Amino acid sequence: MSNLSKGILCSLLSAFALALMSLFFKLIGNNISSYEKLLSRGVGLFIVAWFLVYQAKKKNPDVKLLGHKNNALVLILRSAAGGIAMLCNIYALNYVSLADADMMLKLNSVLLLILCAIFLKEKVTVTQIIIVVVSLIAVVLIIKPSFDNPNILAYIIGLTGTLLVSIAYMCIRYLTTKEKGEHPATIMFHLSCFIIITMIYPTIKNFQGFDGAGLFYLWLILSSICSAVGQFALTYSFKYAPAKEISVYSYTSLIWNFVLGYIIFMSVPDFISVIGYVIIIGSGIYLYFYNKHQDKISGISKLTHGVSSSTATIASTTPVIKPQSLDFTNKPDNETNVEDKKDKV
């Protein structure tokens, strides 16, 4: 099996696992606080991130668990934005459908264009601007903003989470492309530590007890496992193939969320919402191929343009990365150079 095929399979597995995580969170509902849900996800993320940092340090001793001092402020901003975004998504899942919650997260790639253009001074084309406008119109079709909508607050909080996800991704883009940046696993570990530290107190304060909640805690454990599997699979998908080759497969999470929502909750979107879904998915996929085409034209392959979600994904933890930074099997650059010289001799 080729590395590209492995990357695609890992991406598909990640989308499925993170869709299951969202399902378990929705099944739990308000029977367990959102803080406790996020804490459990933080613990799962902590385990995966620690393992990845440990593997990365074998290749590059300069990789640090909590990053370098010169990147501290950006790391904190990324972790705060990512952590709060997860909390917003978990809250929204209590009130909106699985498909709607995932659909809102899919907007992060569109919002990322705007943020990177403003703060990182990245060039935005007319085509990309049109995609942004069309996607925002699609959001209106899905949410149907009105004071009569009982879940309008949940949608607003969900969209706030999407904006925060985009801010987190912008920070990741900065951290992984600057000269003295950070390894993606370090960024992930920093996020997990932030979540655990900030969620301990609110979790204890809002703890509702174990009595009669055995099934909900079983689902909480399963959600944490799915989160860990999803993040692990996502990370390794980038190890096997560049993000620009496989990120489009993250859209399969929409299919899983729609199917699971229909089977478990009999949730069926109306026709106008379906139009919004199609527009957002179409815009995202078109943007994926458009960016890929732009890369070929410009001859620049250092940055990857596809970003995935899920998860709360990735959530919120999916890096816009240089895929080679996740290659744990390669030898250090200095060692590779020595062998290259030997071959030439």
C-alpha positions in Angstrom: 0.0 0.0 0.0 1.4 3.4 -1.0 1.9 6.2 1.5 -0.8 8.2 -0.1 -3.3 5.4 0.4 -2.3 5.1 4.0 -2.7 8.8 4.4 -6.2 8.7 2.9 -7.2 5.7 5.1 -6.0 7.5 8.2 -7.9 10.7 7.2 -11.1 8.7 6.7 -10.6 6.9 10.1 -10.0 10.3 11.8 -13.2 11.7 10.3 -15.3 8.7 11.5 -13.8 8.6 15.0 -14.3 12.4 15.5 -17.9 12.0 14.2 -18.5 9.3 16.8 -17.0 11.6 19.5 -19.5 14.3 18.6 -22.3 11.7 18.7 -21.3 10.6 22.3 -21.2 14.2 23.4 -24.7 14.8 22.0 -26.0 11.6 23.7 -24.7 12.9 27.0 -26.5 16.2 26.6 -26.7 18.3 29.7 -26.3 15.3 32.0 -22.6 16.0 32.3 -21.2 19.5 32.2 -19.5 20.8 29.1 -16.4 21.5 31.2 -16.2 17.8 32.1 -16.6 16.8 28.5 -13.8 19.1 27.5 -11.6 17.9 30.3 -12.0 14.3 29.2 -11.0 15.3 25.7 -8.0 17.2 27.0 -6.8 14.1 28.8 -7.1 12.0 25.6 -5.3 14.7 23.6 -2.6 14.8 26.3 -1.8 11.1 25.9 -1.6 11.3 22.1 0.4 14.6 22.1 2.9 13.3 24.6 3.6 10.2 22.5 4.0 12.3 19.4 6.4 14.7 21.1 8.4 11.8 22.5 8.7 10.3 18.9 9.6 13.7 17.5 12.4 14.3 20.0 14.1 11.1 18.7 14.5 12.8 15.4 15.1 16.3 16.6 16.3 16.9 20.2 15.4 20.6 19.9 11.7 19.7 20.0 10.3 20.7 23.4 7.1 19.7 25.2 5.8 23.2 25.9 7.7 25.0 23.2 10.3 27.7 23.2 10.1 30.9 25.2 10.1 33.2 22.1 6.9 31.5 21.0 5.1 31.6 24.4 2.5 34.3 23.7 1.5 32.8 20.3 1.3 29.3 21.9 -0.9 30.6 24.7 -3.2 32.4 22.1 -3.4 29.2 20.0 -4.3 27.1 23.1 -6.8 29.6 24.4 -8.5 29.9 21.1 -8.5 26.2 20.4 -9.7 25.3 23.9 -12.6 27.8 24.0 -13.5 26.7 20.4 -13.9 23.1 21.6 -16.0 24.3 24.5 -18.2 26.3 22.1 -18.6 23.3 19.9 -19.5 21.0 22.8 -22.1 23.4 24.0 -23.6 23.8 20.5 -23.9 20.0 20.1 -26.4 20.0 23.0 -28.9 22.0 20.9 -28.2 21.8 17.2 -27.9 18.7 14.9 -24.7 16.8 14.4 -24.6 17.9 10.8 -25.2 21.6 11.6 -22.5 21.6 14.3 -20.0 20.0 11.9 -21.0 22.2 9.0 -20.3 25.3 11.1 -16.8 24.0 11.8 -16.2 23.5 8.1 -16.3 27.2 7.7 -12.9 27.5 9.4 -11.0 27.2 6.1 -13.0 30.2 4.7 -12.5 32.3 7.8 -8.8 31.4 7.9 -8.4 33.1 4.5 -9.7 36.4 6.0 -7.6 36.2 9.1 -4.4 35.3 7.3 -4.9 38.1 4.8 -5.4 40.6 7.7 -2.8 39.5 10.2 -0.2 37.4 8.2 -0.5 39.6 5.1 -1.2 36.6 2.8 -2.5 37.4 -0.6 -6.2 36.7 -1.2 -7.5 36.4 -4.8 -10.9 37.5 -6.1 -11.9 33.9 -6.4 -11.2 33.3 -2.8 -13.2 36.4 -1.8 -16.2 35.1 -3.8 -15.9 31.8 -2.0 -16.0 33.6 1.4 -19.1 35.6 0.5 -20.9 32.5 -0.9 -20.1 30.4 2.1 -21.4 33.1 4.5 -24.7 33.2 2.5 -24.9 29.4 2.9 -24.6 29.9 6.7 -27.6 32.2 6.7 -29.6 29.5 4.8 -28.7 26.9 7.5 -29.2 29.0 10.6 -32.1 31.1 9.3 -31.4 33.8 11.9 -34.5 34.9 13.6 -35.7 35.7 17.1 -38.2 32.9 16.6 -35.4 30.3 16.3 -35.1 28.7 19.8 -31.5 27.6 19.1 -30.2 30.9 17.8 -27.9 31.3 20.8 -26.4 27.8 20.2 -25.7 28.7 16.6 -24.1 32.0 17.6 -21.9 30.2 20.1 -21.0 27.5 17.5 -20.0 30.2 15.0 -17.9 31.9 17.6 -16.2 28.6 18.1 -15.5 28.4 14.4 -14.0 31.9 14.4 -11.8 30.8 17.3 -10.8 27.7 15.4 -9.6 29.9 12.5 -7.6 32.0 14.9 -6.0 28.9 16.3 -5.2 27.7 12.8 -3.7 31.0 12.0 -1.4 30.7 15.0 -0.4 27.2 14.0 0.4 28.4 10.5 2.6 31.1 12.0 4.3 28.7 14.5 5.0 26.0 12.0 6.4 28.2 9.2 8.6 30.7 11.1 12.3 30.2 11.2 12.4 29.2 14.9 8.9 27.7 15.1 7.4 24.8 16.9 6.7 21.1 16.1 3.0 20.4 15.5 3.1 17.8 18.3 4.4 20.5 20.7 1.5 22.8 19.8 -0.9 19.9 20.4 0.6 19.1 23.8 0.5 22.8 24.8 -3.2 22.8 24.0 -3.9 19.6 26.0 -2.1 21.1 29.1 -4.1 24.4 28.7 -7.4 22.5 28.6 -6.6 20.3 31.6 -5.4 23.2 33.8 -8.3 25.5 32.9 -11.0 22.9 33.1 -10.2 21.3 36.5 -11.9 24.0 38.6 -15.1 24.5 36.6 -15.4 20.7 36.3 -15.3 20.3 40.1 -17.6 23.2 40.6 -20.3 21.9 38.2 -19.9 18.2 39.0 -23.3 16.6 39.3 -22.4 13.3 40.8 -22.1 9.7 39.5 -25.5 8.5 40.8 -27.6 7.5 37.9 -25.1 8.7 35.4 -23.2 5.5 34.7 -24.3 5.3 31.1 -23.4 8.9 30.5 -19.9 8.4 31.9 -19.5 5.3 29.7 -20.3 7.5 26.7 -17.8 10.1 28.1 -15.1 7.5 28.2 -15.9 6.3 24.7 -15.9 10.0 23.4 -12.4 10.4 24.9 -11.2 7.3 23.2 -12.7 8.4 19.9 -11.0 11.8 20.3 -7.6 10.2 20.9 -8.1 7.8 17.9 -9.3 10.6 15.7 -6.4 12.9 16.6 -3.8 10.1 16.3 -5.1 9.0 12.9 -5.3 12.6 11.7 -1.7 13.3 12.7 -0.4 10.1 11.0 -2.4 11.0 7.8 -0.1 14.0 7.5 2.9 11.9 8.2 2.1 9.6 5.2 1.0 12.3 2.7 0.9 16.1 2.3 -2.2 17.9 3.7 -3.0 19.3 0.3 -3.4 15.7 -1.0 -5.7 14.3 1.7 -7.4 17.2 3.6 -10.5 17.0 1.3 -11.3 13.6 2.8 -12.1 15.2 6.1 -15.4 16.2 4.5 -16.6 12.6 5.0 -17.3 13.6 8.6 -20.3 15.5 7.2 -21.7 12.2 5.8 -21.2 10.4 9.1 -22.7 13.1 11.1 -25.8 13.3 8.8 -26.2 9.5 8.9 -25.7 9.2 12.7 -28.0 12.1 13.3 -30.7 10.5 11.2 -30.4 7.0 12.7 -30.1 8.1 16.4 -32.1 11.3 16.6 -34.2 11.1 13.4 -32.8 14.5 12.5 -33.7 15.5 8.9 -32.6 19.0 7.6 -35.1 21.0 5.6 -34.6 21.8 1.9 -33.1 25.3 2.5 -30.6 23.9 5.0 -29.6 21.2 2.5 -28.9 23.9 -0.1 -26.7 25.6 2.5 -24.9 22.3 3.1 -24.2 21.8 -0.6 -22.9 25.3 -1.0 -20.5 25.0 1.9 -19.3 21.6 0.9 -18.9 22.7 -2.7 -17.1 25.9 -1.7 -14.7 24.0 0.5 -13.9 21.3 -2.1 -13.5 24.0 -4.8 -11.2 26.0 -2.5 -9.2 22.8 -1.9 -8.6 22.3 -5.6 -8.2 26.0 -6.3 -5.4 26.3 -3.7 -3.8 23.1 -5.0 -3.8 24.6 -8.5 -2.4 27.9 -7.3 0.5 26.0 -5.7 1.4 24.4 -9.0 1.3 27.7 -10.7 3.4 29.5 -8.2 5.8 26.6 -7.7 5.5 26.9 -4.0 4.9 23.7 -2.1 6.2 24.6 1.3 2.8 25.5 2.8 -0.2 23.3 2.8 -3.6 24.9 2.3 -6.0 22.2 3.4 -7.3 22.3 6.9 -9.4 19.7 8.5 -11.8 19.8 11.3 -13.5 17.9 12.9 -12.6 17.8 14.6 -13.7 19.8 17.5 -11.8 18.4 15.7 -9.2 18.4 14.9 -10.8 20.1 16.0 -9.6 22.8 16.6 -6.3 20.9 16.8 -5.7 20.3 13.1 -2.5 22.0 12.1 -1.7 23.6 8.8 1.7 22.0 8.8 4.8 21.0 6.8 4.2 17.3 6.5 7.9 16.5 6.8 7.9 17.7 10.3 5.8 14.7 11.3 8.2 12.2 9.6 9.4 10.4 12.7 11.4 7.8 10.7 13.7 10.2 8.9 17.2 10.8 10.1 18.4 14.2 11.3 19.4 16.6 8.6 23.0 16.6 9.6 23.2 12.8 9.5 21.4 12.7 6.1 23.9 15.2 4.7 26.8 13.1 5.8 25.4 10.0 4.0 24.7 12.0 0.9 28.3 13.1 0.8 29.4 9.5 1.2 27.2 8.5 -1.8 28.7 11.2 -3.9 32.2 10.1 -3.0 
